[in-house]
Amino acid sequence: MSLTLTIAGGGTGGHVFPGIALAEAFLDLVPGGAVSFVGTEGGLEARTVPGRGFEIDFVPSGQVLGKGAGGLLGVAMMVKGISSAFSVLGRRRPDLVFGVGGYASVPVAVAALMAGVPLFLQEQNAVPGRANRMLGRMARRVYVGFEGAVPYFPVGKVEVTGNPVRREIAAARQQGTPLEEGDSFVVFALGGSQGARAISRLVVDMARRVKREGYAMKFVLQTGPGEFESVSATVREEQLPIEPFSFTERIGEVFARCHAVVMRAGALSIAEAALFGKPCILIPYPHAADRHQERNAEEFCATGAGVWMTQDKATEEKVLEALMKWVGNPRRRAAAGEAASGFSRPDAAAQIVLSAIRRIGKAEARRV
């Protein structure tokens, strides 16, 4: 009999993809191991996880913060979710549970604690969400992506591992795909799995200026699913130096092609850009809970790997000015890229999995 892992959470790529990276590492390290996921039917995990061959169960869940009917509905959904999670754990019988964030992680984590199943957490951001702060007091171990998250958890229970990155992202980096050939400086701009209208508008404005002033620069732009057609039409009509595409999981191939990155400051995006050693201009999402994207950006950029600016200050003039410093000074760009590489933790997923298995006393018995 081999080890069984259940991974709970999702909602956005920032939660789903670290979970997938942990699942891949677990199967690599545990011969005969089995992995299943628990999520919500409305989250990104509902289509992404099955598409990768993993089984997934769904539990009801919702935000319990706030007052009035919305808060009460969230509480009711959470209670129902815990009951469903008990059923899932009874059927899957996992040896350990990993919570990776998102609404679905909470009922499963609570059910695991009540059922005596070892619970571990993977916290992506420099400022943990409220649920993980609470659950961290009861989890066996909390693995964090940023040093800034450490003070939010009990002393001695947290480990800074960096954020796990999926296998195909690491493979694209290892293949050593060269930068795009040509005379243009290539900028990859993205807004995460949900896209970001502000990033798309910024890139269109920058491209207009680049075309008007004759800069040797072009943009590869990942749009949100609802923006692709309108952005593409603008690019065609105005002949702008933009290559737009809609969200894809094979993002590593795009990182490999570019010289620099303009993006939000999501934890996973930073981990992926760092893996490729790409200098970044970060524009944190202004409404992120507890301003966690700003804290992510501060910690990453403090290494010299890039610069960050608030959305209200991220005009096409300011962002282009920052990019042109790298265009005109390859040595400065290389130094920023080296700092980004130094921030990367390519073995994070394996490190997390091995640590968790050892902590439940199964490493020797399972020949891990």
C-alpha positions in Angstrom: 0.0 0.0 0.0 1.4 3.4 -1.0 0.8 6.9 0.1 -2.2 8.9 -0.9 -2.3 12.7 -1.0 -5.3 15.0 -1.2 -4.7 18.6 -2.4 -7.4 21.1 -1.4 -7.9 24.6 -2.9 -8.1 26.5 -6.1 -10.1 29.3 -7.6 -7.2 31.0 -9.6 -4.0 29.8 -11.2 -2.1 31.2 -8.2 -3.6 28.4 -6.1 -4.3 25.7 -8.7 -0.9 25.5 -10.3 1.2 25.3 -7.1 -1.1 22.4 -6.2 -0.4 20.7 -9.5 3.3 21.2 -9.0 3.1 19.4 -5.7 1.1 16.6 -7.2 3.6 16.1 -9.9 6.5 16.1 -7.4 4.6 13.7 -5.2 4.1 11.1 -8.0 7.8 11.5 -9.0 9.0 10.8 -5.5 6.5 8.2 -4.2 6.4 5.0 -6.3 2.8 3.9 -6.6 1.5 7.0 -4.9 -2.0 8.5 -5.6 -3.2 12.1 -5.7 -6.6 13.6 -5.8 -7.8 17.2 -5.6 -10.7 18.9 -3.9 -12.0 22.2 -5.3 -15.1 24.1 -6.3 -17.1 23.7 -9.5 -16.7 27.3 -10.4 -12.9 27.5 -9.9 -10.1 27.1 -12.5 -9.4 23.7 -11.0 -12.6 22.3 -12.4 -11.2 22.2 -15.9 -7.5 22.4 -15.3 -7.1 19.4 -12.9 -9.0 16.8 -14.9 -7.2 18.0 -18.0 -4.0 16.8 -16.4 -5.4 13.4 -15.5 -6.0 13.9 -11.8 -9.2 13.1 -10.1 -11.1 15.9 -8.4 -14.0 16.1 -5.9 -16.1 19.2 -5.4 -17.3 20.7 -2.1 -19.4 23.8 -1.5 -17.6 26.7 0.0 -17.8 30.5 0.2 -16.4 33.5 1.9 -17.4 33.7 5.5 -16.2 37.3 6.1 -18.5 40.2 6.1 -21.9 41.1 7.7 -25.5 40.5 6.8 -26.9 37.9 4.4 -23.7 37.5 2.4 -21.7 36.5 5.5 -24.5 34.2 6.8 -24.7 32.5 3.4 -20.9 32.0 3.4 -21.1 30.4 6.9 -23.9 28.1 5.7 -21.8 27.1 2.6 -18.8 26.5 4.8 -20.7 24.2 7.1 -22.1 22.2 4.2 -18.6 22.1 2.7 -17.1 20.6 5.9 -19.7 17.9 5.8 -18.9 17.2 2.1 -15.2 17.2 2.9 -15.6 14.5 5.5 -17.3 12.4 2.9 -14.5 13.0 0.4 -11.7 12.2 3.0 -13.6 9.1 4.1 -13.7 7.8 0.5 -10.2 8.9 -0.5 -8.5 8.0 2.8 -5.5 10.2 2.3 -2.3 9.9 4.3 -1.9 13.6 4.2 -3.7 16.7 3.1 -2.2 19.9 1.5 -4.1 23.1 1.6 -3.0 25.5 -1.2 -5.4 28.3 -0.7 -8.8 29.3 -2.1 -12.2 28.8 -0.6 -12.2 25.0 -1.0 -9.1 24.6 1.1 -10.9 25.7 4.3 -13.6 23.0 4.7 -11.2 20.3 3.7 -8.5 21.5 6.1 -11.0 21.7 8.9 -12.3 18.2 8.1 -8.8 16.8 8.0 -8.0 18.3 11.4 -11.1 16.9 12.9 -10.5 13.5 11.3 -6.9 13.3 12.5 -5.4 13.4 8.9 -2.0 15.3 8.9 -2.6 18.8 7.5 0.1 20.8 5.7 -0.2 24.3 4.1 1.5 25.9 1.2 1.2 29.7 1.4 2.1 31.5 -1.8 2.1 35.2 -0.8 4.2 37.5 1.5 1.0 38.3 3.4 -1.0 35.1 4.1 -4.7 35.0 3.8 -6.8 35.0 6.9 -7.8 31.4 6.6 -4.2 30.2 6.3 -3.2 32.3 9.3 -5.9 30.5 11.4 -5.2 27.0 10.0 -1.4 27.5 10.3 -1.7 27.2 14.1 -3.0 23.7 13.7 -1.2 22.4 10.6 1.9 20.2 10.9 4.0 22.5 8.8 3.5 25.6 6.7 5.6 26.1 3.5 5.9 29.7 2.3 7.0 31.3 -0.9 8.2 34.6 0.7 10.2 35.5 3.8 7.6 38.1 4.6 5.0 35.4 5.4 7.1 33.9 8.3 5.9 36.2 11.1 2.3 35.3 10.5 2.8 31.7 11.6 3.9 30.1 14.9 7.6 30.1 15.5 9.2 26.8 14.4 6.3 25.7 12.3 7.1 27.6 9.0 9.6 26.9 6.3 10.6 29.2 3.5 10.8 27.0 0.4 9.8 29.3 -2.4 6.7 28.6 -4.5 6.4 25.3 -6.5 6.4 25.6 -10.2 4.9 23.1 -12.6 6.9 20.5 -14.5 6.4 22.0 -18.0 7.6 25.4 -16.8 10.8 23.9 -15.4 11.2 21.9 -18.6 10.9 25.0 -20.8 13.6 26.6 -18.7 15.9 23.6 -18.9 15.5 23.3 -22.6 17.3 26.6 -22.8 15.1 28.1 -25.5 17.0 31.2 -26.8 15.7 34.7 -26.7 13.7 35.7 -29.8 16.1 36.6 -32.5 15.9 40.0 -34.2 16.7 43.6 -33.4 13.7 44.2 -31.1 13.6 44.1 -27.4 10.8 41.7 -26.5 8.6 42.4 -23.5 6.2 39.8 -22.1 3.2 41.4 -20.5 0.6 39.4 -18.6 -2.1 39.7 -16.0 -2.3 36.1 -14.6 -4.9 33.5 -15.3 -7.7 36.1 -15.1 -6.0 38.6 -17.3 -5.8 42.3 -16.4 -7.5 45.0 -18.4 -5.2 47.6 -16.9 -2.1 45.7 -18.2 -3.7 45.3 -21.6 -4.5 49.0 -21.9 -1.0 49.9 -20.7 0.6 47.7 -23.3 -1.6 49.1 -26.1 -0.6 52.7 -25.0 3.1 51.8 -24.8 2.9 50.1 -28.3 1.4 53.2 -29.8 4.2 55.3 -28.4 6.9 52.7 -29.5 5.5 52.8 -33.0 5.3 56.6 -33.1 8.8 57.1 -31.8 10.4 54.3 -33.6 11.7 52.3 -30.6 13.0 48.8 -31.4 10.6 47.1 -29.0 7.7 44.7 -29.3 5.3 43.2 -26.8 3.9 39.6 -26.3 0.7 40.2 -24.5 -1.4 37.6 -22.6 -4.9 39.0 -22.4 -7.8 37.9 -20.3 -10.3 35.5 -22.1 -12.8 38.3 -22.6 -10.3 40.8 -24.0 -8.5 38.9 -26.7 -10.8 39.7 -29.6 -10.9 43.5 -28.9 -7.1 43.7 -28.3 -6.4 41.7 -31.5 -8.7 44.0 -33.5 -6.9 47.1 -32.2 -3.5 45.6 -33.0 -4.6 44.8 -36.6 -6.2 48.1 -37.2 -3.3 50.2 -35.9 -0.5 47.8 -36.9 0.9 47.8 -33.4 4.0 45.9 -32.3 2.0 43.5 -30.1 1.6 39.8 -30.4 -1.6 39.1 -28.3 -2.7 35.7 -27.1 -5.3 34.4 -24.7 -4.4 32.6 -21.5 -2.4 29.4 -21.9 -1.0 27.0 -19.3 2.2 26.7 -21.5 3.5 30.0 -20.3 7.0 28.8 -20.0 7.5 28.9 -23.7 6.7 32.6 -23.7 8.9 33.5 -20.8 11.8 31.9 -22.6 11.3 34.2 -25.6 11.4 37.6 -23.8 14.0 40.0 -22.5 11.9 41.5 -19.7 8.4 41.1 -18.1 5.6 43.5 -17.2 3.0 42.0 -15.0 1.0 42.0 -11.7 2.8 40.8 -8.6 1.1 37.5 -8.1 3.2 35.0 -6.3 3.2 32.3 -9.0 3.9 34.7 -11.8 6.9 36.0 -9.8 8.1 32.4 -9.2 7.9 31.6 -12.9 9.6 34.8 -14.1 12.4 34.3 -11.5 12.9 30.7 -12.8 13.7 32.1 -16.2 15.9 34.9 -14.8 13.7 37.7 -16.2 13.9 41.2 -14.9 10.4 42.4 -14.1 8.4 45.6 -13.8 5.7 44.7 -11.3 2.3 46.5 -11.1 0.5 45.0 -8.1 -3.2 44.6 -8.3 -4.5 47.5 -6.2 -7.4 45.6 -4.6 -5.5 42.5 -3.5 -6.4 41.4 0.0 -4.2 43.0 2.6 -2.2 44.5 -0.2 -0.3 41.2 -0.5 0.8 41.8 -4.1 2.6 45.0 -3.0 4.5 43.0 -0.3 5.3 40.3 -2.9 6.7 43.0 -5.2 8.7 44.7 -2.4 10.4 41.5 -1.4 11.2 40.4 -5.0 12.4 43.9 -6.1 14.5 44.4 -3.0 16.9 41.8 -4.5 17.5 44.0 -7.5 15.4 41.8 -9.8 13.2 44.6 -11.0 11.1 47.6 -10.1 7.6 48.0 -9.0 5.1 50.8 -9.1 1.5 51.3 -8.1 -1.1 51.1 -10.8 -1.9 54.9 -10.6 1.8 55.6 -11.3 2.3 53.0 -14.0 1.8 55.2 -17.0 3.1 54.2 -20.4 5.7 57.0 -20.0 7.0 55.6 -16.6 7.0 52.0 -17.6 8.7 52.6 -20.9 11.3 54.7 -19.1 12.0 51.8 -16.8 12.2 49.3 -19.8 14.5 51.6 -21.8 17.0 51.5 -18.9 17.4 47.8 -19.6 17.4 48.3 -23.4 20.2 50.8 -23.2 22.2 49.0 -20.6 22.5 45.2 -21.2 24.8 44.9 -18.2 22.2 46.4 -15.9 19.5 44.1 -17.4 21.8 41.1 -16.9 22.4 42.0 -13.3 18.6 42.2 -12.7 18.2 38.9 -14.4 20.8 37.3 -12.2 19.0 38.7 -9.1 15.7 37.2 -10.4 17.4 33.8 -10.9 18.8 34.1 -7.3 15.2 34.5 -6.0 14.1 31.3 -7.8 13.6 28.0 -6.0 13.4 25.4 -8.8 13.3 22.5 -6.4 10.5 23.9 -4.1 7.9 21.3 -5.0 10.2 18.3 -4.2 11.5 20.0 -1.1 8.0 20.5 0.2 6.8 17.0 -0.6 9.8 15.3 1.0 9.6 17.4 4.1 5.9 16.6 4.6 6.3 12.9 4.1 9.2 12.7 6.6 7.0 14.6 9.1 4.3 12.0 9.0 7.0 9.3 9.6 6.5 7.5 6.3 9.7 8.2 4.4 11.5 5.0 5.2 8.4 2.7 5.0 7.4 4.1 1.7 11.0 4.2 0.2 10.8 7.8 -0.6 
